[in-house]
Amino acid sequence: MHNYEGVLEGPKPNDIINLIRSQYGHELNYSQAWESREYAVNEVRGIPEKSYGKIPKYLYMLQAANPGTYTNYEVDCDGRFQYLFISFGQSIRGFYKSIRKVIVVDGTFLKSKYKGVLLVATAVDGNSNLYPIAFGVARSENDASWEWFFLQLKTLIADDQGLAFVSDRHLSISKSLEKIYPLASHGICIHHLIGNVITYHSGRGVAGMVAKASKSYRVTQFEKLFEDICNISPAIGAYLDDANVEKWARCHFPGFRYDINTNNPAESINSALRSPREYPIIPLLDSIREMLTRWFYERRVLSAKQKDPLTIEVEKKISRRIEKGKFFKVYPITSNRLHVKANGFDFVVDLERRTCSCGKFEIGKLPCRHAIKGAYAIGKCIYPYADDVYTTATWRSLYEETINPIGVPEEEWRVPEEVAAAIVLPPETRRQPGRRRKRRYETAEDKIKASQQSQLSKRHRCSRCGKEGHNRTTCDIAI
């Protein structure tokens, strides 16, 4: 049992067989090892059916341990579980302090007895670390579940023109965002778009061109690439145009998505929860809490060690840009406007407005290599021109608080009467698609029953004379 505590995946059946053989000299078959593992897992993590009944008490105790945390759940008319939402107050307060207002959303399947989906909303901090905002659990990924999830999220993060969402092309996400967050901008993941181009349009040869067009900072550069794509494959051009250029082309995006072009952040969280996705719902939620507790601690320690004005990853990016621009030529126009010649191309930098004709400075909110070279050429420091979200001070402020465990054994939980009286039943199980397979391992009773049925089938009686040992065709009685 101790091998399955916390978020440990623990030994698999074959590992148990080898363990018993090496330590005790006994042989187990696969079925025995499997049953042993299931027993240990259920003892440690609880029986899935009972886990749903603990939801009201668990959420109440979690809120008590983490002030400002918002949770909610919903059941159907029969009291069966439908939806659950959780967002830690520490994450929301950090989001409002100073972080890129780009929220990446995605859903992934759960693998416990009752299946369902895990819905995730996450941001990215100034050091390119995942910064989870909210988690949801639903019976399935459809219009109703995403709409309910975004309604809960809207109680914490208001609709605003400066807000942006990034997701794959799931229709339920798009429809729900248009309804719940009409002011916010919505971008789609370029990796999914390119994957569809390759899969459905035989566009492997132009996939690189699509990726380059999506990352273009200047409209003229994008239009040239897009025209070339349409000339090579009109079908791909029509598909990309139908996908709405404003949602996947960086230079046409109506809001600010910085350098977040994919839904990889949300998929990375799903990957980090690969093992907990097999757990019952309460161990799943506690695994999420444990993961966030660990991340907040590690980043609090890491950010405290950073002495440079900008975060670790941004300092690396600045260093690369300095190296790339060291041979550029700078011709000052005014104290803030500069003409930069770079590899045969001309660029105009405006430090006061924080823009460059290459487009990268304005969209990324971080000095491009032309702006860096220009600022150094006239004796100015580049750090004031970086957005606050990239500063070390902001990075530290995001992780000042701690995410706390409940810290009290379940037997000692004290909750109000209405919480204790709340009943949440497990959802109805659904038969999985596909044909039913015969059990691989038969019990002794199964074998005896099969043998009896076989004997009965051998004692066939003739339908003409009623005697055993022959049938109607070989019967000697004349018709």
N, C-alpha and C positions, 0 to 999 in steps of 0.2 A: 504493500500500500504506500509506503513512503516514497517509492519510485515515481508515483503519479501525483504528488502534491504540488501545489502551485501551478506553474505553466509548463512543467516538465512533461514531455511526450511519453516518457517511460518506455520500458522494454516491450517489444512486439512479441507475438506468440512464438516465433522461431527463436527469439532471444531467450524466452522463458524455458523452452525445451533444452537449449544448450546450457543454460544456467543450472537446471535441475540435474542434467547429466553430469556436468563437471563437478558440482559441489556435493551432490548426494548419491550419484551413481544410479539414478533411476531414470527410466524412459517414460516420457509423456507423449501422447499423440497430439496432433494439432488441435483437435476439439477440446481436449482437457486444458491445454495451454490458453486457448481462446476464452473458455469459460472462467479460468482463473483470473485472466486479465480483466474481463468484464466485471467480475465480482470486486476486484480491488479498485477499479475505476469508480464504480458506483458507490463504494464505501467512502472514498475520498471526496468525490465531486457531487455525490447525491444522485438520487434517481430522477431522471428527466421529468417524470410526471409531477413529482413533489416540488421540483424547482420552480415551476410557474406559480405555485401557491405562495412562495416566499417573496415574490416581486414587491408587493406593497411595503412590507417590513424592510426589505433590503434598501429600497430607494429612500425610505424615510431615514434610515440610519446613515446612509451615504450622504444625504443632504446635511444631517446634523454634524457629520465629521468635516464637511467641506462647505462652509457658508457661501451662499450665492449660487450654489449648484441648482440647475433646473432639470427636473425629471417629470415625465408624464407617461401614462400607459392607457390603453383603451381595450375594452373587451366587447364582444358582441352581445346580442340579446340573451344568449344562453350562458353568459359569464365566461366564455372561452376567449383566450388571448388573441389579440389582433395586432396591436402596435405597441412599441415602447420607444422612448426618447430619453437621452441623457446628455447633458452638457455641463462640464465642470465650471464653476464660477471663476476659478483661477484662469482658465483658458479664455473665457469671454472678457474678463478684465484685461488680460494681456492683449487680446485682439484689438481692444479699443485704445490701448496705450499708444502703440505705434507699430503697425505691421501692415504689410501689403494687403490691401483690401481685395484680394483675389481668393475666392473659395473654390476649392476643387472637390467635386462630389462624384461618388461612384457607389455601386452596390456589388456585393459578392455573396455567393451561396453559403449557407451554413450546412454542416454535415452531421448534426446531431439527429436523434430519433425523429424529431418533428420538423426537421429541415428549416425552411424559411430563408430570409436574406438579411445580411448586415448592410445597413446604409451608413456611409461615412461622409463627413464634411470636414475638410482640413485646409489650413492655410500653410504658408511657408515663411519662416522667419528670415531675418537679415543674413543669417549664416547658411541659408539653404537647407535648414533642418525642417522636418515635418512638424507642424504645430496643429494638432487635432482640435477641432472646434466642437463637433457633436457626433454622436453615434445613434443609430436607430436600428430596431429589429422589427421586421414585418413578416407576414405569412408568405408574401410573394412580391416580386418587383413589378408593380403595375401603376396605373394612373393614381389610384386611390392611395397607395402607400407613399408614393413620392409627394403627393399633394399634402398628406397629413404630416410628413416629415418637414416639408418646407414651412408649413403653418407653424409648427413648433419652433423652428429656427427663427422665424420672423418675430417671435416674441422676444428674442434676444438680440437679433441683428436686423435693424430696420431696412426697408427698401430705400435705395439711394442711387443716384446717377453715378456716384464714384465707386460703386460696388460692382464687382465682376464675378461671374461663375464660369468654371471650365469643367467640361464633362465629355463623355463619349456621345454618340449620336442616338442614344436611347430616346425614343419618342416621348415616353412618360416624363422624363426629366425636362425636355424642352417645353412640353405643354404645361407642366406644373410651374416652371419658372415664369413663363409668360403670364400665368394667372396670379401667382403669389408675389413675384418680384418683377413687375412690369417696368420699373425704372432702371433696374440693374442691367448690365451688359452680359451677354451669354456667348462664350466662345466654345468651340469644339476641339477635341484632342486631335492634333495633326497626325499622330501615329495611327489612330483608328481610321482616319480619312485615307491615308496612304495605303493601309492594309486593305481597305475596300477597293481602292483603285487597282491594286495588284490582283486581288481575288476575282473581282467581277468584270474587269475591263482589260485583263491581260496587259496591264500597264507597268510591268517591271522595268522596262527601259526608260520610262519617264518618271518613275517614283522619285528619283533624285531631284529632278526638275521641280516637281510638286513641293518637295521638302524645302528646296531653296526659295521657291516663290513664297511659301508660307512664312519664311523667316525674314523676308525682305523688309528693310526699314524705310525704303523710298518707294513711292507710288510708281514712278517711271520705271524703276528696275523691275517691280512686280509685273507691270503691264507688259513689258517686253518678254518676260519669262512665260507669262500666261498665254500670250499670243503664240509663242513657240510651241507650247503644250497643245493648244487647239489645232495648230497646223499639223502636228504629228498625229494626234488622235482627237477628232471632233467629239467622239463619244465621251472621252475623259473630260474634255473641256466642258461639255454640257453637264456632266455629273458634278464637277467642281462648282460650276455656276449655280446649279440647283441646290448645292449644299450651303449656299449663301456665303459669298466671298468675305463679308464683314465678320463672319464667325470664325474663319480659319486663317485669313491673311492678317499678319501682324500690323502692317501699315494701314489697313482699312478698319481695324477694330475700333468701334466707337468710344470705348473706355480705355482704361489702363490695365493691361494684364502683365506688364513688366516682361520678364523673360519666361513666364509660365505658359508654355505652349501645349502641354499634354496633361493628362490626368494621372500621370505617374505618381504624384504624391499620394493620392488616395489608394492607388493600387499597391504602393509600397506598404501602407498601413495594413491593407488586406493580407499582404504577404507576411508581415510581422505577426499577424494573428492566425497564421495557417493552422497551428495546432489547437488553439482555443476555439476555433470555429467548429470543432468536433464536440465541444463540451455542452452540457445543459446550460440554460440561459443564465443562471446566477453565477456559476463559475466563469462563464464567458464574460459577463460584466465585470467581475472582479479581476479577471486577467487584463481587461482593458485598463482598469484603474491601476493595477500593478505596473503595467507598461508605462503609463503616463507618470506615475510616481518615480520610476527609474529614469525616464527621460528628463524630467524637470531637475532631478538631482544632478545628473551627469552634466547637463548643460549649464546649470548654475555654477558648478565647479569649473567647467571649461571656460565660460565667459569671464569668470573672476581672474583667470590667468592671462587673459588677453590684454596687452599693454598698448597696442596700436589703436588709433582713433576709430578704425573700421573693423568689422568682424574678420575672422580668419579667412573665410572663403573669398570675401570681397577684396582683402589685401592681396591675395594671390591673383585675383583677376586684374587688379590695378597694376601689379608687377608685370603681368603678361602684356598689358596694353602699353606700358612704358617701354618695354623691350621692342615691341612692334613699331613704335613711333619714334624711335630715337634718331632716325635719319630724315625725318620730315623737316621741311623748311617753313618757318613762321614769319609772316609779314603783318605786324600790327596795323590795324585800321584806326581804332580808338583804344581807350584804356580797357575796354571790355570786348571789343569786336576784333577778330583776328582772321587773316587769310592764311590757310595752311595748305601747302603743296605736298601731296602724298602719292608717290609712285605714279606720277603723271596725271593725277586727278587733283582738282581744286575743291577745297571745302571752306566754308565760312562758319566760324565759331562765335557764338554770343554768350559770354560767360554770365552776364547779368540775367539773361532770359533762360539760361541753361539749355541752349539749343545748339545743334550742329547740322549742317546741310546733309550729313550722312544719315540722320534720323535716329541714330542709336542713343545719343545723349538725352533726347526728349522722351523717348519711349521707355528706355531702361532706367531713367532717373539716376544714372551713374555716368560720370565723365567718360566719354569715348577716348580713343587714343589721340584723336586730333585735338580735343579739348585739353587733355593732359599735357600734350606737347606745347600747346599754345599758352597754357597757364604757367608752365615752368619757364617758358621763353621770356615772359614779362615779369617773372619773379613773384608769381602768386602761388599760394598753397592750394592744392586741389581738394582737400578734405571738405571745406565748406560747401563745395558744389555737389557733394553726394547727398542723396535723400536721407532723412533722419532714420528711415527703417534700416539702413545699412550700418549705423554707428554702433560701436561697442556698448555705449551707455544704454541705448535702446534695447539691444540684445540682452543685456543683464537684467533690465527691468521686466522683461517678459517672464523670467524664471525666478523672480524674487520670492514668490509664494511657493508653498509645498502642496502637493496633492496627497491627502491623508487617507489611510485605510480606516475602516470602521473601528478596529482596535478592541472590540468587545466580542467575546464568544457568542454564538447565536442564542444559546440558552439564556443569556443575560440581556438580550435586546429589550428595551422598554419603549413601546410605541403607544400612541393614543388608541382608544377603543375602536374608533372608526377605521383606523388603519389595520388593526388586528382582526377586525370583522370582515374586511374586504376579501372577496373570494375571486381568485383567478384560476380558471381551469385550463388545462393544456388544450391546444387546438386539436381538431380532429386529424387523425393520421390519414394520409392519402396513399393509395397503392401506387407505387412507382411504375412508370411506363415500361413495357417490355414483357416478354413471356415469363411465366413462372418456371423456375428451374427446380429439378429434383434435388432433394437434400443430398449433400455429398456424403455425410456420415449417417448410417442407419442404426437405430437402437436395436437391442435384442428383441423387444416387443414387436418392432416393425418387421423384423425378419421372420418371427413366428407367424405373424398375421399373414405375411406374403406367402409363406409355405402352406398355411391352411387353405388360402384362396386357390393356390396351385393344385392342391389335392382335390378340392371340390370341383375344379374345372376338369380334372381327369375322370371323375365319376359321372360321365355323361350318360344319360338315358336315351334310348331310342324313342323317337317321337311316334313310331308306329305301334310297337309292342310294349313299350314301357320298361324293357329290360336293359341292364347295364352291359357295357363291353362292346357295343356296336352302335351304329347310327342307322338312319332311315335307308340310306343307300345300300348298305350291306346286310339289311335285315332279310332273314330267310323266309319270313311269313309272306305268303302270296297276297297279292292285292285282291 
